[in-house]
Amino acid sequence: MNRKLLILFFSLLFSCTVISAQEAKKSELQEHAEAENAKHNVPNARSLYIRAFEDYSGKGQVKEGVACGVKAVALYYNENLYHEAFELLRRIDQTIAAKAQGATAQAALRYQTTKERLQMYIKMRRSANAQEQLKAMEGHANLAGDDAINNDLLYNKAIYYYTFGQNAQGNAVFKEMATKLTAQKEYDKVDEVYQTLIASGKQSNSPSLLAQSYYSYMLWKDSVNALRLADETGALKKQIAENEATIADKDSSLSTRQMIIIGLCILVAALAAALLLGAVVLMRYILLTRKQKKTILLANESNALKAKFINNISAQMEPTLKKLDSRTPEVKALLDFSDHVKTLSQIENSTEPVELEDTQIPAFCESLMEQIRGKVRNDVTLTVNAPKMSASINREYVSHILLHLLDNAAEYTPEGGKISLDYKKRGARAHQFLVSDTGEVIPEEKREDLFKPFLEIKDLTKGDGLGLPICKQMALKMNGDLDIDPQYTKGTRFVLDLHS
């Protein structure tokens, strides 16, 4: 077998396995030594590496010092100066024992010095001594527990076996290396390993090695093709599953929007024949969208189309409705519904920040409560609890929300009941408005749906159900939220949280 070719290949494959990737910054001595070594000025490079070893060791940087020391050792024995090389290795081992912290760190460093002794004994063709060093390296590698060192050990074992003609053991180590690389899916590297082994058989004129290598290569090639096919199939199945999940999510979202749009179209078509054209356009849009599920638009684009459509529907309804008698309950309900749809759409798609103004809270709350005083039933008590202070709020949005909540409270609070409006400071920039009544408690299963628009098609003369969703969107635009207090059991309490 061509030993030099194998050693060259293994050197390229495992050249970076022992020295850590997180080295400290090189000293000037080390940089100078590397520069001299690059110029093939061996005596100067060797001397500088030894000085770098001593300098690093004196500073407690044992790892860096050992790296420079073993480079000097290699420069010694490459010129057959074995006595000097062994003596320097003895000094390095003494430094490791004296200054390296921890058994694991010492084992990793001792592995490097033992490996240099192995290289020298291999070069001197002293098999027994080389085998002793190989056993010592195996002990250091086990104690160090480093995958890179274990890989380097395989490399040196292969060199030892092939150098001293133990081809069977060399092949076993070679197979172990190929198995590890295959498990790590480094298929191209394994292919290069086998190609190199086959080339070595040709160059060494060893028919048995060539036949064995080629046979092993063909077996591995068949197995790795199956592995690659399994990997590609698994990746393809995963991609298909992800695509199907994405399409399902988009389809679900689209279906919800389609139900909303169809419901609006039914209302519009019942009012005027002129809106039939819009309904036809809508249906064509829906059918086209169904055919293009695999290339569905992003969610934000779909939202924009929905908002534009709703605005168009409201705009088309308004001229026709204004021609009808607004005193008719049904017409008035449709006009209100059209305004609410337009308001909700504008709030949801507005990107401009809301403006805040300093407001005296007690006067503000009293004025809102005064507006519902004539709407409550007999003996209903109205209470405002607000400290004398001011806060920065958007008066338009907050007034709209609180007045809507107070109107609802007035409608549902029975005679002798209570309605209260409270304000509480919750932090430097956080505050709350609370509207409480002693009316009926809203069932827990219906609370979340109160703030969702278009959940059902209903008789608009009894309300369109958009009041609370509009209030919710206004609260969100103010960097706040609107919700029901689940702890309140005497009726219903809405909590408006704001952050200025």
N, C-alpha and C positions, 0 to 999 in steps of 0.2 A: 504494500500500500504506500502511496505517496504521502509520507508523514508531514512534510512541509506544507503541502496543500491543505491538509486537514487543520493543521495548527493555524494557518493563515485564516481559514474560514471561521474557525471557532473564535479566534481573536476578534474578528470583525463583528461576530454575533454577540459576544459578551464583553465588549470593551468597556462598557460603562456600568457594570453590575455592582462594583464594590464601593467606589468612591461616592459619597453622598452628593446629591444635586444641590444641596444647600450649603455650599462651602462658604467659609468666611472670605473676606476680601484678601487677595493675595498680597504678600509682603513684597517689598522692593527686591529683597534677596531672591525670593522665588521667581519673580518675573525676570530678573537678570539671569538666573540659572536656566530658565526655559529658553531665553534668547540665545544664550551660548550653546545650548544643546541643539537648537535649530540650526546653528551654524556648524554643527558637528565638531565643536571645540570641546571634546570630551573631558579632558583634565579640569578645565575651568568650570564647566557645567557641574561636574561631580563635586568639586570643592565648594561651589556656591550652594548646591543642594544640601550638603552636610551643614554648612553654616545656617541655612534656612531652617533645617531640622533643629539645630541647637537653639536658634533664636525663638522659634515657635514654642519649643519645649520650655524654655525659660519663662515665657509669658503664660504658660498653662494651656496653650492651644495644642494639645497632644495629637488630636486627629490630623491637623494640618502638618504638624511636625513629622508624624509617621509617614504621611504621603510623600513628603520631600525626601525622607530617609530612604524609603524603599526605591525611589528613583535613582538615588546615588548608588545603592546596592546593585541595581541592574547595570549601571554604567561600569561598575567594577567587574562583575563576572562576565560581561560581554567581551571584556579584554582579558579573560582568564585570570583575573586577580582574585582568586577564590578566598585566600586567607583574609585579605582586606574586607571582602564582602561579608564573610562570616563574622568577623570582628565587629563590623558596623551593625549587623543584625543583632548581635548580643547587646550592644549599647541601646539599640532601639527597644528591645524587649525589657531592659532594665527601666527605661523611661516609662514604658506602658505600665509596668508593675507599680512604679512609684507615684505616677501622676494621673493615670486614667481612673475615672470615677465609675464604679459599678462593674459587676461581673460581665454583664451583657456588652458594655462598651469595650472592656478589655478583650473579650473574646473576638469581637469584630476586628480590633486592631491586631491581635495576635494572629488572626487568620491571614492577614496581609504578609507579615514577616515569615510565617510558616510557608506560605505559597512561594516566596522568593527562594527559600531553601529547597523546596521541591524543584523549582526551575533549574537550580544549580546542579542538583543531583541527577536530574534528567539529562542535562547537558554533559555531565561527566559519565553518563551511562552506568550509574550506580543504582541498580534496581531496588535493592533491599532498603537503602537509605531513603530513596524516593518514596517507597511504599510506607515507611514510618511517618514521613511528613504528610503523606496523603491521609493517613489515619488521624493524625493530629489535626489536620484541617477539617476533617469531618466532625471531630469533637467540638472545635471552635464554632463551626457553622451551626451545629445543633444548639449550642448555648446562646449564640447571637440571635437566632430566630429571625433571620432576615432572608426574604425570598431572593434578593439579588445575590447574596452570598451563596445560597443553595444552588442557584443557576451557575455561578462561577465555579462551584465545586464540581458540577457535572462536566463542565468544560475541561478542567484540569484532570479529572479522572479519564476522560477520553484521550487526552494527550498522553497520559501515563500508559494506558493500555496499548494504544497504537504504537507508541515509541518502543515498547518492549515486546512487541509481537503478539500481544494477547488480544487478537482480533475479535474473538467471541465476546469477551467482556466489553471491549470497545463498542461492538455493535449493540450490546445490551444498553449501555449508557446512551449511545446514539438514539436508540429507540425510545428511551425514557425522555430524552430531550424533545424528540419529535412529538411524543404523546402530550407533553406539557404545552408545547406551542399549538398543537391542534385543539386542545381543550380551551386555550385562550383565543381560538379562532384566528391565529396568525398563520393562515393557510399558505400564503405566498412565501413566508420564511421557511416553512417546512418543505415546500416544493424546492426551494433553493438548496436546502440541506441535502435532500435526496439527489438532486442533480449533481451536487458537488461530490457525493459519495460515488455515484456512477462514474463520474469523470475520473475519480481517483482509481477506481478499479481498472479503467481503460489504461491509464498511464502506468500503473504498476504491473500490467500484464498478468492480472489475476483473474482467470475466467470464473473461478468459484465465487470470488467476492463480487465480480460484475454481475453474475447471474443472480446471486442472492440479493444484491442491492436493487437490481431491476425488478425482481419478483416482489420484494417488499414495497417498492415504489408503486407498482401497479395496484397492489392490494390497498395501499393507503389512498391512492388516487380514486379508486372506486368508492372507498368509504367517505372520503372528503367530499366527493361529488354529491353523495347522498346527504351529507351534513349541510352542504351549501344549499341544496334544493330544499331541505327542511327549514333552514334559516330564511331563505327567500320566501318560501310558502308561508311561514309564520309571520314574517313582516308584512306580506301581502294581505293575509287574513286580518292582521291587526289594523292595517290601513283601511281595509274594506269595512271593518266593524266601526272604526272611528268615523268614516264617511257616512255610514248608515245612521249612526247616532246623531251626527250633525244634521243630516237630512230630516230625521225624525223630529228633532228639536225645532228646526225651521218650519217643518210641516205643522207641528202643533201650534206654534206661534202664529203662523199664517191662517190656520183654521179659525183661531179665536178672532183674528181681525176680520176674516171673511164673514163671520156671524154678525159682528157689529155693523159692518157695511151693508149687509143684506137687510138687517133690521131697519136701518135708516132709509134704504131704498123703498121698502114696503110703505113706510110712512109718507115718503115724498110722492110715490106713485098714486096714493089714495087721494091726494089733494089736487093735483093738476096733471092733465095729460101732457103738458109741455115737458114735464120732468121724465117722461118715459125714455127720452133719448139718453138722458144721463144714466138711467138704469141699464139700458142696453150696453152702453159703453162700459159700465161697471162689470157686467156679466162677462163681456169679452175680455176684460182685464183679468177676471178671476180664472176663466178657462185658460188663458195664455199662461198665467202664473202656474197653474197645475201642470202644464206641459213642460215647464222649465224648473222643476223642483231641484234637479241636480245642479243647477246654476243659479240658485236663489240669491237674491241681493242680500247684503249685510243688513243686520237688524236696524241700524240707524237710518238706512235708506228707506226701509219699509215704514218706519215711524214717520219719516218726512212725507211719504206718499199718503199715509193715512191722514195726517194732519191737513195736507193740501186738499184731499178729497172731502173731508168733513167740512172744511171752510167753504169749499165750492158748493156742497149740498146746502149748507145754511144760507149762502148767498143766493142760490137759486130759489130757495123756499120763500125768502123774505118778501120779494116783490109781489108774488102771488098771494101770500097770506095777507099783506096789507090792503089788498083789494077787497078782502072779505070783511064781514062785520066783526070787529074786535070785541064787541060786547058778548058775542056768543062764547060760551065757556070752552068749547072745543077749539075755536080759532085762537082765543087768548092762550090756551094751554100750548098750542103749537108754536105761537109766537114766543112764549117764554122758553119753550124747549129749544127753539132755534137760537135764541140769545145765549142760553146756558151752554149749548154745544160749542158755539163760537167762543165764548169766554173760556171754557175748559181747554179748547184747542190752543188758544192764544197763550194761556198760562203755561201749558205743558211745553210749548215750543219756544217760549221766550228765552233769550240768552242774556238779556240785559239785567244787571243787578238791581234789586229794589232799593229805593232811596229811603233813608231814615231821617226822622226829625225828632227833636226833643219835645216830649209831651208830658204835661202834668197828669199823672195817673188818676187821682181822685176825681177831678172834673171830667176827664175823659170817660171813666166808667159810669159816673152818674148820668152823663148825657145819653149813653147807650141804654141804660136801664129805664130812663124816662120815656124812651121811644116805644117801649112795650107796655107801659103802664096801663094804657087803654085796651090792651088785648087780653089781659089775664082774666080769669074767672073771679067770682066773688071771694073775698077774704083771703086771697093769695098774698102772702107776704113777700115783698121785694127787698133784698138786702145787698148793699155794696160794702165790701171789706177791702179797702185799699189804703196803704200808708201814704202819708204826705211826702211824695217824692216824685221825681221825673225820671223818664226812661226814653231811650232812643228806639223808636218803633216806626214802622210804615203804617201811618194812620189809615190809609185807604184799605189795605188788606186786613189789618187787625179789626177795624170797624166792621168790615163785611163779615168776617168770620164770627165775631162775637155777637153781632146783631142776628145773624142766621141762627146761632145756637140759642139765643134768648127767645127768638120767635118760636122755635120748636118747643122750648120749655114752656112758653105761655100756652101753646096749643095743647100740650099733653099733661100739664099740671092740673089736678082736680081742685075743686073748691076747698079752701082752708089749707092749701098746700104752701110750699115755700120755694122761692127761686132766689139764688144768690150768685153774685159775680165777685170773685176774689182775685187779688193780685198778690204774688209772692216773689220776692227776690231770692234767687237760687245761687248766685255767684256774682263775680265782678262783671261778667257779660252775659249772664243767663237769668231768665225770669219766666214766670208762668202766669197765665190767666186761666181761671177755673170757673166754669158755668155749671151749677148744680141745681137739680130740681127734685121734687118728691113725687114725680109721676111714676109711670110703670118702668120696671127694670127691663132693659133690653136683653133678650136671651143671649147667652155667651156664643152660641153657634151662629148668630146673625151679626155679631159686632164687626168682624173683619170685612164682611160684605158691604157694610154701610158706606165705606170709603171707596168702593170700586164702581166705576160707571158702567152702564150698558150690560148689567148682568142678566136682565130680563126685559122683555117687551111688555109694557104695562099701559094701563089707561092713563093718558097724560093729564086728563082733567083732575086726577087724584094725586098729581105730582110726578115729575120725571125722574126723581132719585138722583139728580146731579148736584144738589145743593151741597151735601157733605163732601163729595169728591172734589168739587171746586174749592171748598175751604181747605181740604187736605193739600191740594196742589199749591195754594197760596202759602200755607204754612211751610211747605218744603222750599218754596222760592225764597222765603225769609230765613233759610238755614235753620228751620225749626221743624216741628211736627205737631200733629193733632191726633189725639187718641181718646179712648174711653178709659176712665179709671176703674180697673177691675175690683179694687178694694172697696169701692163705694156701693153700699147695699140698700140705701134708703130711697133710691130712685135711679137717676142717671147723672153722671158727672163727666163732662168733657174737659180735657186738659190740653191747653195750647202752650207748648214749650217754644221759647224763642231764644236765639243767641245773636246778640248785636255785635 
